[in-house]
Amino acid sequence: MKKFLALVLALAMTLALVACGGGNSSSGGSTTTTPADTTTTTPAATNSGSTSTPAPADDANLTAVQKIIKEAEGMTMEELAKKAIEESKGQTLYGVGNSSRGKSALPLFIEYLQSIDPSYTLEFDWQQPKNNKIFDQLTANSQKATGTFAVTLIQDGNQIESKMVQTGILDTFIPKEWAEANGVDAATYDGYLPLQTLNKVFMYNCTGSKVYDNVWDYVADGEHGQFMDIDSEIVGKNFLYMLTEDTYAGWLKEAFDKLSADEQAYFQPTIKAMETDASDLGLGPNGAYALAWIKLWVGSYNAVTDDGPICNNLVQTSATDQFGLLVYSKLRSVEESASASVNNVKVAAYQDGYEGIGGYGYCHYMFVPDNSPLPWTACAFIAYITCTVDGFSAWGKDMGGYSSNPTVAAGTEEKYGHSQGGFVDGVDTYPNKNDRGYDWWTTTGKLVLEDPEYCADAAFTVGSWIEMLDKYSAG
């Protein structure tokens, strides 16, 4: 093990000196129309993720799309809208994203442009590749002089950093109104543009007497929490990477210290066994606690294909003593019946006396492909959905998704009232649906936040270590 880890670290330092490429296969299904429509307070620029991408020295080094972005960052949304109308009137916009809500937001954007020019029309096609193929699709698209995709909404800070940004495939546009709302300068801002932060939280079925009141309870003997497999939804693997960061490893140590002596005795052999690995991986003083929790989690969780089925199972009366880590907003779609109810589960972090991590948060980021065929329209669309409540409404209806624009976050809460989402006719009927908001989750709720740069670095070291772990198989 020690020799392997030394090799991994050496390889990591070598690979860090070169850019990481993506695949070149293309896949994904396309959809087209329909208007439509996630939540609480204000992440601001803190959830944008830092990057080490160097800024071009001068305009001579900018690509054609980067020059447009630089000009667009000094323009108001209305000025951008006029540019978009001039560029894309009567054309078709192709977008690609991890969220189908992009398809829902585009008709709203078109309506906004039509409020300026009633004769404006735009067809659109929004693709949502499955099985994390969006990176392959964007890489293949980048080989064209003029690409197919005008705009992308994408998650997984690790692969965005290594495969998309460092390779020059995607460019960041910072809208003027977003920068002003967050008190930053678009010209010097160092980071991606987050549309929103989503949270996945620990929930457990409460129809029995079992209680999960400590983050270590999820990896205790015989526990098999439901979770999307880390090899199918990579943000789950980023969650594990982030646990090794000093702050979050410290949270695990603090929670461990609150366990009873008998409970500590169960985990201590695993923690002790991880001390050498933690040292070899260059982790901080509590790194062994992080590695122990990760090892036990990977070796015990029950992989499920999607968060929807996890939620649908946990809210069943028959799911006594089961738990999962899943997107918080899934509670919104639960249909109350004799056999299923939101009240059959508890959000662990909301319970008095709960100790440790309540879940994790990751971002949906907006980018303009560096060969976008409609860069002005892409910038206008990004500005519209990140700087207006109506534009964000495609995501804003759900709790558990927080706009990165504090003005939009406040407006979304005012419009949808997620903090009292469980009230029916003035009665607090479903307390789990009362979203406590971004500020609460990232402090009291101890939400682990994805940092793209940390994840990209950890993928070579901690990631290689995780690949060696035995995974649980329900069969």
C-alpha positions as CSV (number, residue, x, y, z in Angstrom):
1,M,0.0,0.0,0.0
2,K,2.8,2.4,1.0
3,K,4.7,1.9,-2.2
4,F,1.5,2.3,-4.3
5,L,0.6,5.6,-2.6
6,A,4.1,6.9,-3.1
7,L,3.7,6.1,-6.8
8,V,0.4,7.8,-6.9
9,L,1.8,10.9,-5.3
10,A,4.7,11.0,-7.8
11,L,2.3,10.5,-10.7
12,A,0.1,13.3,-9.3
13,M,2.9,15.8,-9.3
14,T,3.8,14.8,-12.9
15,L,0.2,15.1,-14.2
16,A,-0.3,18.4,-12.4
17,L,2.2,19.9,-14.9
18,V,0.2,19.0,-18.0
19,A,-3.3,19.7,-19.1
20,C,-5.9,17.0,-18.7
21,G,-7.9,16.1,-21.8
22,G,-11.3,14.6,-22.3
23,G,-12.8,11.9,-24.5
24,N,-13.9,12.4,-28.0
25,S,-17.1,10.4,-28.2
26,S,-20.5,12.1,-28.4
27,S,-23.8,11.0,-26.9
28,G,-26.9,12.3,-25.3
29,G,-30.6,12.8,-26.2
30,S,-32.2,16.0,-27.4
31,T,-35.4,17.6,-26.4
32,T,-37.0,20.8,-27.5
33,T,-39.8,23.0,-26.2
34,T,-42.2,24.0,-23.4
35,P,-42.1,26.8,-20.9
36,A,-41.7,26.3,-17.2
37,D,-40.2,26.7,-14.1
38,T,-35.4,25.9,-6.9
39,T,-34.8,28.6,-3.2
40,T,-33.6,30.3,-0.2
41,T,-31.0,32.8,0.9
42,T,-27.8,34.0,-0.5
43,P,-24.7,32.0,-1.4
44,A,-23.2,35.0,-3.2
45,A,-19.8,34.6,-4.8
46,T,-18.7,32.1,-2.1
47,N,-20.1,29.1,-3.9
48,S,-18.4,29.9,-7.2
49,G,-15.4,27.7,-6.7
50,S,-11.9,29.1,-7.1
51,T,-9.8,28.2,-10.1
52,S,-6.2,28.7,-11.1
53,T,-7.0,29.6,-14.7
54,P,-4.6,32.5,-15.7
55,A,-6.2,35.5,-17.4
56,P,-5.0,36.2,-20.9
57,A,-2.3,38.9,-20.9
58,D,-4.0,41.2,-23.4
59,D,-6.7,41.3,-26.1
60,A,-4.3,40.0,-28.7
61,N,-4.4,36.6,-26.9
62,L,-8.2,36.4,-26.6
63,T,-10.2,34.2,-28.9
64,A,-13.1,35.6,-30.8
65,V,-15.6,34.4,-28.2
66,Q,-13.5,35.7,-25.3
67,K,-13.4,39.1,-26.9
68,I,-17.2,39.2,-27.0
69,I,-17.4,38.0,-23.4
70,K,-15.0,40.8,-22.3
71,E,-17.2,43.4,-24.0
72,A,-20.4,41.7,-22.7
73,E,-19.2,41.9,-19.1
74,G,-19.4,45.7,-19.2
75,M,-23.0,45.7,-20.6
76,T,-26.3,45.8,-18.9
77,M,-28.8,42.9,-19.4
78,E,-30.9,45.0,-21.7
79,E,-27.9,45.9,-23.8
80,L,-27.1,42.3,-24.0
81,A,-30.7,41.4,-25.0
82,K,-30.5,43.8,-28.0
83,K,-27.2,42.2,-29.1
84,A,-28.9,38.7,-28.8
85,I,-31.9,39.8,-30.8
86,E,-29.6,41.1,-33.5
87,E,-27.5,37.9,-33.5
88,S,-30.1,35.1,-33.2
89,K,-33.4,36.3,-34.5
90,G,-35.1,33.5,-36.5
91,Q,-32.3,31.0,-35.7
92,T,-31.9,27.9,-33.5
93,L,-30.0,27.8,-30.3
94,Y,-28.5,24.5,-29.2
95,G,-27.8,24.1,-25.5
96,V,-26.4,21.2,-23.4
97,G,-26.6,20.7,-19.6
98,N,-26.8,18.4,-16.6
99,S,-30.3,19.9,-15.8
100,S,-33.4,19.6,-17.9
101,R,-34.5,23.0,-16.4
102,G,-32.4,24.7,-19.1
103,K,-35.2,23.6,-21.5
104,S,-37.7,25.2,-19.2
105,A,-35.9,28.4,-18.9
106,L,-35.4,29.1,-22.6
107,P,-39.0,29.9,-23.4
108,L,-39.0,32.4,-20.5
109,F,-35.8,34.0,-22.0
110,I,-37.5,34.2,-25.4
111,E,-40.5,35.9,-23.9
112,Y,-38.1,38.5,-22.3
113,L,-36.5,39.2,-25.6
114,Q,-39.9,39.5,-27.2
115,S,-40.8,42.2,-24.7
116,I,-38.1,44.2,-26.3
117,D,-38.7,43.1,-29.9
118,P,-42.2,41.5,-30.4
119,S,-41.1,40.1,-33.8
120,Y,-38.2,38.1,-32.2
121,T,-38.3,34.3,-32.6
122,L,-35.9,31.6,-31.6
123,E,-36.1,27.8,-31.9
124,F,-34.1,25.8,-29.4
125,D,-32.9,22.3,-28.7
126,W,-31.7,21.4,-25.2
127,Q,-29.7,18.2,-24.7
128,Q,-29.2,16.4,-21.4
129,P,-26.5,13.7,-21.8
130,K,-26.8,10.8,-19.4
131,N,-24.0,8.9,-17.5
132,N,-21.7,11.9,-17.3
133,K,-21.2,12.0,-21.1
134,I,-21.5,15.8,-21.2
135,F,-17.8,16.1,-21.0
136,D,-17.3,13.8,-24.0
137,Q,-19.9,15.7,-25.9
138,L,-18.4,19.1,-25.2
139,T,-14.9,17.8,-26.0
140,A,-16.1,16.5,-29.4
141,N,-17.9,19.8,-30.1
142,S,-14.7,21.7,-29.4
143,Q,-13.0,20.1,-32.4
144,K,-15.2,22.1,-34.8
145,A,-14.2,25.6,-35.9
146,T,-17.8,26.8,-35.0
147,G,-19.5,24.6,-32.5
148,T,-23.0,23.3,-32.3
149,F,-23.6,24.3,-28.7
150,A,-24.1,28.0,-27.8
151,V,-24.3,27.6,-24.0
152,T,-23.9,24.9,-21.3
153,L,-25.0,24.4,-17.8
154,I,-22.7,21.8,-16.2
155,Q,-21.8,20.3,-12.8
156,D,-18.7,18.5,-11.4
157,G,-16.1,21.0,-10.5
158,N,-13.3,18.5,-10.7
159,Q,-13.8,17.6,-14.4
160,I,-14.8,21.1,-15.3
161,E,-11.5,22.4,-14.0
162,S,-9.3,19.7,-15.6
163,K,-11.2,18.8,-18.8
164,M,-13.1,22.0,-19.8
165,V,-11.4,25.1,-18.4
166,Q,-7.7,24.3,-18.4
167,T,-8.1,23.0,-22.0
168,G,-9.8,26.1,-23.2
169,I,-13.0,24.4,-24.2
170,L,-15.3,26.5,-22.0
171,D,-15.2,30.3,-21.1
172,T,-16.6,32.0,-18.1
173,F,-18.9,35.0,-18.5
174,I,-19.7,37.2,-15.5
175,P,-22.8,39.3,-16.0
176,K,-22.5,42.9,-14.9
177,E,-25.6,42.8,-12.6
178,W,-24.3,39.5,-11.0
179,A,-20.9,41.0,-10.3
180,E,-22.5,44.1,-8.7
181,A,-24.9,42.1,-6.6
182,N,-21.9,40.1,-5.2
183,G,-19.6,43.1,-4.8
184,V,-17.0,41.8,-7.3
185,D,-15.3,43.1,-10.4
186,A,-16.1,41.0,-13.4
187,A,-12.8,41.9,-15.0
188,T,-10.7,40.5,-12.1
189,Y,-13.1,37.9,-10.7
190,D,-11.3,34.5,-10.4
191,G,-13.7,31.6,-10.6
192,Y,-16.6,30.1,-12.4
193,L,-20.1,31.5,-12.6
194,P,-22.5,29.4,-10.5
195,L,-26.1,29.4,-11.3
196,Q,-27.0,27.8,-8.1
197,T,-25.8,25.5,-5.2
198,L,-27.8,22.3,-4.7
199,N,-27.7,20.3,-1.5
200,K,-27.9,16.6,-0.9
201,V,-28.8,15.9,2.7
202,F,-29.0,12.9,5.0
203,M,-32.6,11.7,5.6
204,Y,-33.9,8.7,7.5
205,N,-37.2,6.9,7.8
206,C,-38.7,7.6,11.2
207,T,-41.6,5.1,11.3
208,G,-39.6,3.0,13.7
209,S,-37.6,3.9,16.8
210,K,-34.2,4.1,15.2
211,V,-32.5,7.5,15.2
212,Y,-29.5,8.7,13.3
213,D,-28.0,11.5,15.4
214,N,-24.4,11.5,14.4
215,V,-22.7,11.4,11.0
216,W,-20.8,8.2,12.1
217,D,-24.1,6.4,12.5
218,Y,-24.3,6.1,8.7
219,V,-21.2,3.9,8.6
220,A,-21.9,1.8,11.7
221,D,-22.0,-2.0,11.6
222,G,-24.9,-3.2,9.4
223,E,-25.9,0.1,7.9
224,H,-26.5,0.4,4.2
225,G,-27.5,3.9,3.2
226,Q,-29.0,4.6,-0.2
227,F,-26.9,6.8,-2.4
228,M,-26.3,7.4,-6.1
229,D,-23.2,5.4,-7.1
230,I,-20.0,7.5,-7.1
231,D,-19.1,6.1,-10.5
232,S,-22.3,7.2,-12.1
233,E,-22.7,10.7,-10.5
234,I,-19.2,12.0,-10.0
235,V,-20.3,14.9,-7.7
236,G,-20.7,12.1,-5.1
237,K,-17.1,11.3,-5.5
238,N,-16.2,15.0,-5.1
239,F,-18.1,14.9,-1.8
240,L,-15.7,12.2,-0.6
241,Y,-12.7,14.1,-1.8
242,M,-13.9,17.2,0.1
243,L,-14.1,15.2,3.3
244,T,-10.3,15.0,3.4
245,E,-10.0,18.8,3.4
246,D,-9.0,20.1,6.8
247,T,-12.2,21.8,7.7
248,Y,-14.5,18.9,6.9
249,A,-12.1,16.3,8.3
250,G,-12.2,18.4,11.5
251,W,-16.0,18.2,11.5
252,L,-15.8,14.4,11.3
253,K,-13.3,14.3,14.2
254,E,-15.6,16.6,16.3
255,A,-18.6,14.3,15.6
256,F,-16.5,11.2,16.5
257,D,-15.6,12.8,19.9
258,K,-19.3,13.0,20.7
259,L,-19.9,9.3,20.3
260,S,-20.1,7.0,23.3
261,A,-17.1,5.0,24.3
262,D,-18.6,1.8,22.9
263,E,-19.3,3.5,19.5
264,Q,-15.8,4.9,19.4
265,A,-14.3,1.5,20.1
266,Y,-16.0,0.2,16.9
267,F,-14.5,2.8,14.6
268,Q,-11.0,3.2,16.2
269,P,-9.3,0.2,14.5
270,T,-10.3,1.5,11.1
271,I,-9.2,5.1,12.0
272,K,-5.9,3.7,13.3
273,A,-5.4,1.7,10.1
274,M,-5.8,4.8,8.0
275,E,-3.1,6.9,9.8
276,T,-0.3,5.7,7.5
277,D,-2.4,6.3,4.3
278,A,-3.4,9.8,5.6
279,S,0.2,10.7,6.1
280,D,1.3,9.3,2.7
281,L,-1.5,11.3,1.0
282,G,-0.4,14.5,2.7
283,L,-3.6,15.0,4.6
284,G,-4.0,17.2,7.7
285,P,-4.1,16.1,11.4
286,N,-7.6,14.6,11.1
287,G,-7.1,13.0,7.7
288,A,-7.3,9.5,9.2
289,Y,-10.9,10.2,10.4
290,A,-11.9,11.3,6.9
291,L,-10.3,8.2,5.2
292,A,-12.0,5.9,7.8
293,W,-15.4,7.4,7.2
294,I,-14.9,7.2,3.4
295,K,-13.7,3.6,3.5
296,L,-16.7,2.5,5.6
297,W,-19.1,4.5,3.5
298,V,-17.9,3.1,0.2
299,G,-17.9,-0.4,1.7
300,S,-21.5,-0.1,2.9
301,Y,-23.7,2.2,0.8
302,N,-26.5,0.7,-1.3
303,A,-26.1,2.1,-4.8
304,V,-29.3,3.4,-6.4
305,T,-29.7,4.7,-9.9
306,D,-31.2,8.1,-9.0
307,D,-32.3,10.3,-6.1
308,G,-35.9,10.1,-7.1
309,P,-36.2,6.3,-6.3
310,I,-34.3,6.9,-3.1
311,C,-36.8,9.5,-2.0
312,N,-39.8,7.4,-3.1
313,N,-38.5,4.5,-1.1
314,L,-37.6,6.3,2.1
315,V,-41.1,8.0,2.5
316,Q,-42.8,4.6,2.5
317,T,-44.3,3.4,5.8
318,S,-42.6,0.1,5.1
319,A,-39.1,1.6,4.9
320,T,-38.5,1.5,8.6
321,D,-34.9,2.1,9.8
322,Q,-33.6,3.0,6.3
323,F,-31.7,6.2,5.4
324,G,-30.2,7.9,2.4
325,L,-28.2,10.8,1.1
326,L,-30.2,12.6,-1.6
327,V,-31.2,15.9,-3.2
328,Y,-33.3,17.8,-0.6
329,S,-35.7,19.1,-3.2
330,K,-37.0,15.6,-4.0
331,L,-39.3,15.9,-1.0
332,R,-41.3,18.5,-3.0
333,S,-42.6,15.8,-5.4
334,V,-43.8,13.3,-2.8
335,E,-47.5,12.4,-3.2
336,E,-49.1,11.9,0.1
337,S,-51.0,8.6,0.6
338,A,-51.8,6.0,3.2
339,S,-48.5,4.3,2.5
340,A,-46.2,7.3,1.8
341,S,-45.6,10.7,3.4
342,V,-43.0,13.4,3.8
343,N,-43.6,13.0,7.5
344,N,-42.3,9.4,7.3
345,V,-38.8,10.8,7.1
346,K,-36.7,13.2,9.1
347,V,-34.0,15.5,7.7
348,A,-31.2,14.5,10.1
349,A,-29.5,17.9,10.4
350,Y,-32.8,19.5,11.5
351,Q,-33.1,17.3,14.5
352,D,-32.0,18.6,18.0
353,G,-28.8,17.1,19.1
354,Y,-27.6,16.0,15.7
355,E,-23.8,15.9,15.4
356,G,-21.6,16.3,12.3
357,I,-22.1,16.7,8.6
358,G,-25.6,17.3,7.4
359,G,-25.0,16.7,3.7
360,Y,-23.0,18.2,0.8
361,G,-23.5,21.0,-1.7
362,Y,-22.4,21.3,-5.3
363,C,-23.0,23.9,-8.1
364,H,-24.5,24.1,-11.5
365,Y,-22.2,26.4,-13.5
366,M,-22.8,28.4,-16.6
367,F,-20.3,28.5,-19.4
368,V,-20.0,29.7,-23.0
369,P,-18.2,27.2,-25.3
370,D,-15.1,28.9,-26.8
371,N,-16.5,28.1,-30.3
372,S,-20.1,29.1,-29.5
373,P,-22.1,30.0,-32.7
374,L,-24.3,32.5,-30.7
375,P,-22.0,34.0,-28.0
376,W,-24.1,37.2,-27.5
377,T,-27.2,35.2,-27.1
378,A,-25.5,32.8,-24.7
379,C,-24.3,35.8,-22.6
380,A,-27.8,37.3,-22.6
381,F,-29.3,34.0,-21.6
382,I,-26.8,33.5,-18.7
383,A,-27.5,37.1,-17.5
384,Y,-31.2,36.5,-17.6
385,I,-31.2,33.3,-15.5
386,T,-28.6,34.5,-13.0
387,C,-29.8,38.0,-12.5
388,T,-33.6,37.9,-12.5
389,V,-36.1,36.0,-10.4
390,D,-38.2,35.1,-13.4
391,G,-35.2,33.7,-15.2
392,F,-34.2,31.7,-12.2
393,S,-37.7,30.5,-11.7
394,A,-37.1,27.3,-13.7
395,W,-34.9,26.3,-10.7
396,G,-36.3,28.5,-8.1
397,K,-39.5,26.6,-7.4
398,D,-37.7,24.0,-5.4
399,M,-36.2,24.2,-1.9
400,G,-32.6,23.1,-1.6
401,G,-31.3,25.0,-4.6
402,Y,-29.8,28.4,-3.9
403,S,-29.2,31.2,-6.4
404,S,-25.6,32.6,-6.4
405,N,-27.0,36.1,-6.8
406,P,-28.1,37.4,-3.4
407,T,-30.7,39.7,-5.0
408,V,-32.2,36.8,-6.9
409,A,-32.0,34.6,-3.8
410,A,-34.0,37.1,-1.7
411,G,-36.5,37.6,-4.5
412,T,-36.9,33.8,-4.9
413,E,-37.6,33.4,-1.2
414,E,-40.1,36.2,-1.3
415,K,-41.9,34.6,-4.3
416,Y,-41.9,31.0,-3.2
417,G,-41.6,31.1,0.6
418,H,-39.4,28.0,0.9
419,S,-38.7,28.7,4.5
420,Q,-42.3,27.9,5.2
421,G,-42.7,25.3,2.5
422,G,-44.3,22.8,4.8
423,F,-47.2,25.0,5.9
424,V,-50.7,24.1,4.6
425,D,-53.4,26.7,5.4
426,G,-51.2,28.3,8.0
427,V,-50.5,25.0,9.8
428,D,-46.9,23.5,9.8
429,T,-48.0,20.2,8.3
430,Y,-44.7,19.0,6.8
431,P,-41.8,20.5,8.8
432,N,-39.2,18.8,6.7
433,K,-40.1,21.0,3.8
434,N,-39.3,24.2,5.7
435,D,-36.0,25.0,4.0
436,R,-33.6,26.7,6.5
437,G,-31.6,28.2,3.6
438,Y,-28.1,28.4,2.3
439,D,-26.7,30.4,5.3
440,W,-28.0,27.8,7.8
441,W,-26.9,24.8,5.8
442,T,-23.4,26.0,5.3
443,T,-22.9,26.9,9.0
444,T,-25.2,25.1,11.6
445,G,-26.2,22.4,9.1
446,K,-22.5,21.6,8.3
447,L,-22.9,21.3,4.5
448,V,-19.7,20.1,2.8
449,L,-19.2,22.5,-0.2
450,E,-17.5,21.3,-3.4
451,D,-14.3,23.2,-4.3
452,P,-13.3,22.5,-7.9
453,E,-9.6,23.1,-7.5
454,Y,-9.3,21.0,-4.4
455,C,-11.3,18.2,-6.1
456,A,-9.1,18.3,-9.2
457,D,-6.0,18.0,-7.1
458,A,-7.5,15.2,-4.8
459,A,-8.6,13.2,-7.8
460,F,-5.0,12.1,-8.4
461,T,-4.3,11.1,-4.8
462,V,-7.4,10.5,-2.7
463,G,-9.2,9.5,-5.9
464,S,-6.7,6.8,-6.7
465,W,-7.0,5.6,-3.1
466,I,-10.8,5.4,-3.3
467,E,-10.6,3.3,-6.5
468,M,-8.9,0.6,-4.5
469,L,-11.7,0.3,-1.9
470,D,-14.1,-2.6,-1.9
471,K,-17.7,-1.5,-2.7
472,Y,-20.8,-2.9,-1.1
473,S,-22.9,-5.2,-3.3
474,A,-26.5,-5.8,-2.1
475,G,-26.5,-9.0,-4.0
